[in-house]
C-alpha cells in the first residue's frame, strides 16, 4: 500500500483516498452508519434529537470531504483508541460525506489537494488565516471544511490541548496567539466557511445523476504520455461502480485496465484501478448533470506521479473532446489527432487551416495532416455537428517555455524505510501573442510540448556544493528521481544528498531550442509518512 500520514500536517490530508475506493462488504449496509456511530463513537460523543435524524456532538456541527472525514476517523483511532473495522469505517465515511459533505462549488477552489496535486504554491490566502492556520497547514486544509463558529473555536482549543507548543512557534510567540486564534480568526472562519450555506442546501435538494455508462476519457500519465480511452462504468450497490478502461497512448501503445469506484456526496468520484499491471487512483468531480468528470489519475504508490484526466459521458451526441497536439505552427505540415465520440461529417479546423490528408478515421478518433497559413490565435475544431471551442492554437514562433510545476519539492530516501518522493515535469509552450512581447498577458498558450530535460545548480552555492551531481537525476520523460538518503562519503563533510536545482526544459521549434526552467528543492525524507502493512 502507498505511504500515508499519521499526523495532522497539511501535505497529506488527501492520502485517505487510498482507503476510500474499496467496496464495503455486503454485511455492512448504508442504514447501519448511524448505528455504527452510536456503537463506536458515543463513548466520547453524545447524541440528541430524533433517532432518525440524530445530532452527534462535535460531529453534526461539521461538514467535510470524504478524505476529511476519513482523516478524522483515523485520528480517533491513533490518538483516542477508537476500535472500528475497515468496513465500518468506509460506511461511516460514506454516510458523513453524503449527509455532511461539501457542495461542488465549495470544494472547487481546493480540488488540487483532493487530487493530490501538492506541488503548488497557494496564493491569495487571507493574512490572518495565513499567519494563524496556513503556517502549518495548506489553505485547502481548512478551506475544505465547514463548521459553526463555536466548532471552529473548539478546534482552536483542540490545537492547544494536543499541541501546547503551538503558542511558541514562529508567528505565535510574539503575540497573544490564543486570543487572536480563538476570538478573531475562529470567528472569521465561521463567517468565511460556515456550517450552513445556500450552496449546500441547494446541492442536498438537487437530483443526483448516476455515473454509470460509457465515458470518453483523455488524460496524461507521466512516463507514458497523453492517452485517450473508453471507460465503462456499471453501477453496483450503494453508489459503487465497477469500471474498465480500454484505449491507447499517443504513441499507439495500448492501455487497458479495470477497477472499482465509489461516489461520495453525489459527485466525488474515487476509484482504484489497475492499468497494465500498475495500480492507479482516480480522483474526479462530476458536473451537476453527471455528464462530465474532471480530475487527476496518479500512481497508488506515489501520488506525486500523475496527470490530468477528463471524462465525457457518451450520450450518442457528436462531440470533440481534445486535439493532440493542441498547436499548429504556421507553414508546417503537422500530424493531428482529433479525439471525440460519434464523429461524423466534414472536418473544419478553422480559417486558414487546411486538412491535407486524413490518415485514419473512426467514429471516435481522426488522425490527419494539417497545414496553417492564416492568422495566429486559437480556433475551434469542428467535425460535422461536433465542435471544440478554442481547440487548436495556431502560432508563428515559439516565444517561451514554462516548466510545470514551477516550484516543487522532491525528497531523498530509499536506503531507509522512507520512500523517495519524485517529481513529474511537463513543458508548456507560448507564443508572444498580439503584442509580440513574450511574458505578457497577450501570450498565446499553445499547450504541452515535448522537451529535452536537464538539471543544473540553482545558484552559485548549489554549484559549489555540487548539488546537480548528487541530488538526483531527471529522465527523458521529465521525471526527477532524488538521490539516496543517509550520509554520502563523496560529499563535503559527508552531507546527505539534498540540494537546490533548476529543472530545464528545452523545446525545439523550427530547429531552434527555446528553454524554460523551474525551481526544485531536494529535501530530507518525508518523516511524517509511514509505510502501511
C-alpha positions in Angstrom: 0.0 0.0 0.0 1.2 3.5 -0.7 2.7 5.6 2.2 0.3 7.9 4.1 0.5 10.2 7.1 -0.2 9.7 10.7 0.0 13.3 11.7 -2.2 16.3 11.0 0.3 18.1 8.7 -1.1 19.8 5.7 0.7 17.9 2.9 -1.2 14.6 3.2 -4.8 15.4 4.0 -5.8 13.8 0.8 -4.0 10.5 1.3 -7.1 8.9 2.7 -8.2 8.3 -1.0 -6.2 5.1 -0.8 -8.8 3.6 1.6 -11.9 5.2 0.1 -12.1 3.4 -3.2 -12.8 -0.1 -2.0 -16.1 -1.9 -1.8 -17.6 -2.4 1.7 -18.7 -5.9 2.5 -22.3 -6.9 1.8 -22.8 -7.3 5.5 -22.5 -3.6 6.2 -25.4 -1.6 4.8 -25.7 2.2 4.4 -28.6 2.3 7.0 -26.1 0.9 9.6 -23.9 4.0 9.6 -25.8 5.9 12.3 -25.7 2.7 14.5 -22.0 2.3 13.9 -21.5 5.9 15.2 -23.6 5.1 18.2 -21.7 1.9 18.9 -18.2 3.2 18.2 -18.2 6.9 19.0 -20.6 7.6 21.9 -18.1 6.7 24.5 -16.8 10.2 23.9 -19.5 12.0 21.9 -23.2 12.4 22.8 -26.4 12.0 20.9 -29.5 14.2 20.9 -32.5 14.9 18.8 -34.7 12.5 16.8 -33.3 9.0 16.3 -34.0 9.2 12.6 -32.1 12.5 12.3 -29.7 12.5 15.3 -27.3 15.2 16.4 -23.9 13.8 17.4 -21.9 16.3 19.4 -18.7 17.6 17.6 -19.7 15.6 14.5 -23.0 17.1 13.4 -21.5 20.6 13.6 -19.1 19.9 10.8 -19.0 19.3 7.1 -16.0 17.7 5.3 -14.9 15.9 2.1 -14.6 12.1 2.2 -10.9 12.5 2.8 -11.6 14.9 5.6 -13.9 12.5 7.4 -11.5 9.6 7.0 -8.7 11.7 8.3 -10.8 12.5 11.4 -11.6 8.8 12.0 -8.0 7.8 11.6 -7.0 10.4 14.1 -9.6 9.0 16.5 -8.0 5.6 16.0 -4.5 6.8 16.5 -5.0 9.3 19.3 -8.1 8.1 21.1 -8.1 4.3 20.7 -11.2 4.1 18.6 -12.0 0.4 17.6 -13.6 0.3 14.2 -13.3 -2.2 11.3 -12.4 -1.1 7.8 -15.9 -2.0 6.5 -17.5 0.1 9.3 -15.0 3.0 8.6 -15.9 3.0 4.9 -19.6 3.0 5.7 -19.4 5.9 8.2 -17.2 7.9 5.7 -19.8 7.4 3.0 -22.7 8.4 5.3 -21.0 11.5 6.6 -19.7 12.6 3.2 -23.2 12.2 1.7 -25.0 13.9 4.5 -22.4 16.4 5.8 -20.2 16.9 2.8 -19.3 19.9 0.6 -21.3 21.2 -2.3 -19.4 21.2 -5.6 -18.9 24.9 -5.6 -17.5 24.8 -2.1 -14.9 22.2 -2.9 -14.0 23.6 -6.4 -11.3 26.2 -5.3 -9.4 23.5 -3.4 -9.5 20.5 -5.7 -5.8 20.4 -6.1 -5.4 19.0 -2.6 -8.2 16.4 -3.1 -6.5 15.4 -6.4 -3.1 15.1 -4.6 -1.5 17.8 -6.8 0.6 19.1 -3.9 3.5 20.8 -5.8 1.5 24.1 -5.9 2.1 27.4 -4.3 -1.1 28.8 -2.8 -1.8 32.5 -3.5 -4.3 35.0 -2.2 -4.7 33.5 1.3 -6.1 36.0 3.8 -3.3 37.3 6.0 -4.9 36.4 9.3 -5.6 32.8 8.1 -2.2 32.5 6.6 -0.4 33.6 9.9 -2.7 31.5 12.2 -3.5 28.4 10.2 -1.6 28.2 6.9 1.8 28.5 8.6 1.4 24.8 9.4 -1.5 23.6 7.1 -2.3 24.4 3.5 -5.2 26.8 3.0 -7.0 24.0 1.4 -6.9 22.1 4.7 -9.3 24.5 6.4 -11.0 25.6 3.1 -12.3 22.1 2.7 -14.2 22.2 6.0 -17.3 23.9 7.2 -18.1 24.4 10.9 -20.2 26.5 13.2 -18.2 29.4 14.8 -18.3 27.6 18.1 -16.9 24.5 16.4 -14.0 26.5 14.9 -13.3 27.8 18.4 -13.3 24.3 19.7 -10.8 23.4 17.0 -8.5 26.1 18.4 -8.9 24.6 21.8 -8.0 21.2 20.4 -4.8 22.5 19.0 -3.9 24.0 22.3 -4.6 20.7 24.1 -3.0 18.4 21.6 -0.1 20.7 20.6 0.6 23.0 23.5 3.8 24.3 21.9 1.8 26.0 19.2 2.0 29.3 21.1 5.8 29.2 20.9 6.1 28.7 17.1 7.0 31.4 14.7 4.2 33.9 14.2 2.8 32.9 17.6 5.3 33.6 20.4 5.5 37.3 19.6 1.8 37.9 20.1 -1.2 36.6 22.1 -1.8 33.7 19.8 -4.6 32.0 21.6 -6.7 35.2 22.0 -6.2 36.0 18.3 -6.9 32.5 17.1 -10.0 31.9 19.3 -11.6 35.3 19.4 -10.7 36.6 16.0 -9.6 34.0 13.5 -12.1 31.3 14.5 -14.9 33.9 14.2 -13.6 34.8 10.7 -13.5 31.1 9.8 -17.1 30.8 11.0 -18.1 33.6 8.7 -16.0 32.5 5.7 -16.6 28.8 6.0 -19.9 28.4 7.9 -21.8 25.2 8.5 -25.0 26.3 6.8 -24.8 27.7 3.3 -27.2 28.1 0.4 -24.8 26.1 -1.8 -25.1 23.1 0.4 -28.9 23.4 0.9 -29.3 23.6 -2.9 -27.0 20.6 -3.5 -28.8 18.4 -0.9 -32.0 19.1 -2.8 -30.6 18.6 -6.2 -31.3 15.4 -8.2 -28.1 13.3 -8.3 -27.2 11.6 -11.5 -26.0 8.0 -11.8 -22.5 7.9 -13.2 -22.8 4.5 -14.9 -22.4 4.3 -18.7 -19.7 4.8 -21.3 -17.3 7.6 -21.0 -14.8 9.2 -23.5 -11.6 9.7 -21.5 -8.5 11.7 -22.1 -5.5 12.3 -19.9 -1.8 12.1 -19.2 0.4 9.6 -17.4 4.0 10.6 -16.7 6.5 8.4 -18.5 3.7 7.2 -20.8 2.3 10.3 -22.3 -1.1 11.5 -23.4 -3.9 8.9 -23.9 -7.5 8.5 -25.0 -9.7 5.7 -24.0 -13.2 4.5 -23.3 -14.2 4.0 -19.7 -17.2 1.8 -19.0 -18.8 2.0 -15.6 -21.6 -0.2 -14.2 -23.4 0.6 -11.0 -23.1 -1.9 -8.2 -24.5 -1.4 -4.7 -24.9 1.9 -2.8 -23.4 4.3 -5.2 -20.4 2.0 -6.0 -19.3 1.1 -9.5 -17.2 -1.4 -11.5 -15.2 0.1 -14.2 -13.0 -0.8 -17.1 -10.7 1.3 -19.3 -9.6 0.5 -22.9 -7.6 2.9 -25.1 -4.2 3.9 -26.3 -1.4 6.3 -25.7 -0.4 9.0 -28.2 2.4 6.7 -29.5 -0.1 4.0 -30.3 0.7 1.6 -27.5 -2.4 0.1 -25.9 -3.9 1.0 -22.5 -6.1 -1.4 -20.6 -7.4 -1.6 -17.0 -10.2 -2.4 -14.6 -11.1 -1.4 -11.1 -13.8 -0.2 -8.7 -15.1 3.2 -7.7 -17.2 4.9 -5.1 -19.1 8.1 -5.5 -19.5 10.4 -2.4 -21.8 13.4 -1.9 -23.3 12.7 -5.3 -20.3 13.9 -7.4 -17.0 13.0 -5.7 -15.6 10.1 -7.8 -12.9 8.0 -6.1 -11.5 4.9 -8.0 -8.9 2.2 -7.6 -7.9 0.9 -11.0 -5.1 -1.4 -12.2 -3.8 -0.3 -15.7 -1.4 -2.8 -17.4 -0.4 -4.2 -14.0 0.1 -0.8 -12.4 -2.2 0.3 -9.5 -3.6 3.8 -10.0 -6.0 6.1 -8.3 -8.6 8.4 -9.8 -10.0 11.5 -8.1 -12.6 13.4 -10.1 -15.6 15.6 -9.7 -18.7 15.1 -11.8 -20.7 18.1 -13.0 -24.2 18.8 -11.7 -25.8 16.8 -14.5 -23.4 13.9 -14.3 -22.4 14.3 -17.9 -18.7 15.1 -17.4 -16.0 14.5 -14.9 -12.6 16.2 -14.4 -9.7 15.5 -12.1 -6.5 13.6 -11.9 -5.2 10.0 -12.0 -2.0 9.1 -10.2 0.1 6.1 -9.0 -1.3 4.4 -6.0 2.3 4.1 -4.6 3.3 7.7 -5.5 0.5 10.3 -5.6 3.0 12.9 -7.0 3.3 10.9 -10.2 0.1 11.5 -12.1 -1.7 13.8 -14.6 -4.9 15.4 -15.5 -7.9 13.3 -16.5 -11.2 14.2 -18.1 -14.3 12.1 -19.0 -17.3 12.9 -21.1 -20.4 10.7 -21.0 -21.4 9.1 -24.2 -24.9 10.3 -24.9 -24.7 9.3 -28.6 -24.4 13.0 -29.4 -21.4 14.1 -31.5 -18.6 15.6 -29.5 -15.0 16.7 -29.9 -13.1 16.4 -26.6 -9.5 17.0 -27.5 -6.9 17.7 -30.2 -3.5 16.2 -29.8 -1.2 18.1 -30.1 -3.2 21.2 -29.3 -1.0 23.5 -31.5 -0.1 24.0 -35.2 2.9 26.0 -36.4 2.2 28.2 -39.5 3.7 26.9 -42.7 4.4 23.4 -41.4 2.5 20.1 -42.2 1.7 18.6 -38.8 0.0 15.4 -37.8 -3.0 16.0 -35.5 -5.4 13.6 -33.8 -9.0 14.6 -33.1 -10.4 12.8 -30.1 -14.2 12.5 -29.6 -17.3 10.4 -30.0 -19.8 9.9 -32.7 -17.6 11.9 -35.1 -19.4 12.2 -38.5 -19.2 14.9 -41.1 -16.8 17.4 -42.6 -13.7 18.4 -40.7 -13.1 22.1 -40.1 -10.0 23.3 -38.3 -10.8 27.0 -38.6 -9.9 29.7 -41.1 -6.5 29.4 -42.7 -6.0 25.8 -41.7 -6.2 23.1 -44.4 -6.7 19.4 -43.9 -4.1 18.0 -46.3 -4.9 14.3 -45.8 -6.9 12.1 -43.5 -4.7 9.3 -42.5 -7.1 7.2 -40.4 -10.7 7.8 -39.3 -13.2 6.2 -37.0 -16.3 7.5 -35.1 -14.1 8.4 -32.1 -10.7 9.2 -33.5 -9.4 11.0 -36.6 -5.7 11.1 -37.5 -4.8 13.7 -40.2 -2.2 16.0 -41.6 -2.9 19.8 -41.5 -1.2 23.0 -42.5 -1.9 26.5 -41.2 -1.4 29.7 -43.3 -3.8 32.1 -41.5 -3.5 34.4 -38.5 -2.2 33.4 -35.1 -4.7 32.6 -32.4 -7.0 29.9 -31.0 -9.5 28.3 -33.3 -12.5 26.0 -32.9 -12.3 22.4 -34.2 -15.4 21.0 -35.9 -16.4 17.6 -37.1 -19.9 17.8 -38.5 -22.2 18.9 -35.7 -19.4 18.5 -33.0 -17.3 21.4 -32.0 -14.5 22.1 -29.5 -14.1 25.8 -28.9 -10.5 27.1 -28.9 -9.4 23.5 -29.5 -6.4 24.4 -31.7 -3.7 27.1 -31.3 -2.1 28.4 -34.5 1.2 30.2 -34.0 4.2 31.6 -35.9 7.0 31.2 -33.4 7.6 29.7 -30.0 8.5 32.6 -27.7 8.9 31.0 -24.3 8.6 27.7 -22.4 7.1 27.3 -18.9 8.0 24.4 -16.7 5.3 22.9 -14.6 5.3 22.5 -11.6 7.1 25.8 -11.4 8.1 25.2 -7.8 8.5 21.6 -6.5 9.8 19.6 -3.6 11.5 16.1 -4.0 12.7 14.0 -1.1 15.6 11.7 -0.8 15.0 8.2 0.5 15.3 4.6 -0.4 18.1 3.5 1.9 15.8 3.7 5.0 12.1 2.8 5.2 11.3 6.3 3.9 10.5 6.2 0.1 11.9 8.7 -2.3 9.5 11.4 -3.4 9.8 12.0 -7.1 8.5 14.9 -9.3 6.9 14.7 -12.8 7.5 17.7 -15.0 5.9 18.9 -18.2 6.7 21.8 -20.6 4.1 24.3 -21.7 4.8 26.4 -24.8 3.7 30.0 -25.5 3.9 32.3 -28.5 4.3 36.1 -28.0 0.7 36.9 -28.9 -0.7 40.0 -30.5 1.8 42.5 -28.9 4.8 40.4 -29.9 6.3 40.6 -26.4 6.8 37.3 -24.5 5.8 37.2 -20.9 2.7 39.5 -21.1 -1.0 38.8 -20.8 -1.2 38.6 -24.6 0.9 35.5 -24.7 -0.8 32.6 -26.5 -0.8 29.3 -24.7 0.0 26.5 -27.1 -0.2 23.6 -24.8 2.1 20.9 -23.5 5.1 20.3 -25.8 7.8 17.5 -25.9 11.0 18.7 -24.3 14.6 17.6 -23.6 15.2 17.7 -19.8 18.2 18.5 -17.7 19.1 19.8 -14.3 21.6 22.4 -13.1 22.6 24.1 -9.8 20.1 26.7 -8.7 22.8 29.2 -7.8 26.5 29.6 -7.0 26.3 28.0 -3.6 24.4 25.0 -5.1 27.1 24.8 -7.8 29.9 24.9 -5.2 28.2 22.1 -3.2 27.7 20.1 -6.5 24.0 19.7 -5.9 23.4 18.7 -9.5 25.9 15.8 -9.2 24.4 14.3 -6.0 20.8 15.4 -5.5 19.3 13.3 -8.3 18.6 12.7 -12.0 15.9 13.5 -14.5 14.9 11.2 -17.3 13.8 11.8 -20.8 10.1 11.8 -19.8 10.7 14.7 -17.3 10.5 12.6 -14.1 13.1 13.6 -11.5 14.3 10.9 -9.1 16.2 12.2 -6.0 19.3 10.6 -4.6 19.6 8.1 -1.7 19.2 9.2 1.9 21.9 8.9 4.5 25.4 10.4 4.6 27.3 10.5 1.3 31.1 10.0 1.8 31.7 11.7 -1.6 30.1 15.0 -0.4 31.7 17.7 1.7 31.5 16.7 5.4 29.7 13.5 4.3 26.5 15.5 3.8 23.3 13.9 2.6 22.1 14.3 -1.0 19.8 17.3 -0.6 20.2 20.2 -2.9 18.7 23.1 -4.8 18.3 22.7 -8.5 16.9 24.3 -11.6 15.0 21.9 -13.9 15.4 22.9 -17.5 13.1 22.1 -20.4 14.4 22.6 -23.9 11.8 22.6 -26.7 12.8 22.6 -30.3 10.8 24.8 -32.7 11.8 25.1 -36.3 15.3 23.9 -35.5 15.8 26.4 -32.7 15.8 25.5 -29.0 13.7 27.5 -26.5 14.4 26.9 -22.8 12.4 27.4 -19.6 13.2 26.3 -16.1 11.5 25.6 -12.7 12.7 25.6 -9.2 13.3 22.3 -7.4 14.2 21.7 -3.7 15.5 18.3 -3.0 14.9 17.9 0.7 15.2 15.4 3.5 12.9 12.3 3.7 9.3 12.8 4.4 9.4 11.6 8.0 5.7 12.2 8.6 4.9 9.4 6.2 4.8 5.8 7.3 4.6 2.6 5.3 1.4 0.6 6.0 1.3 -3.2 6.1 
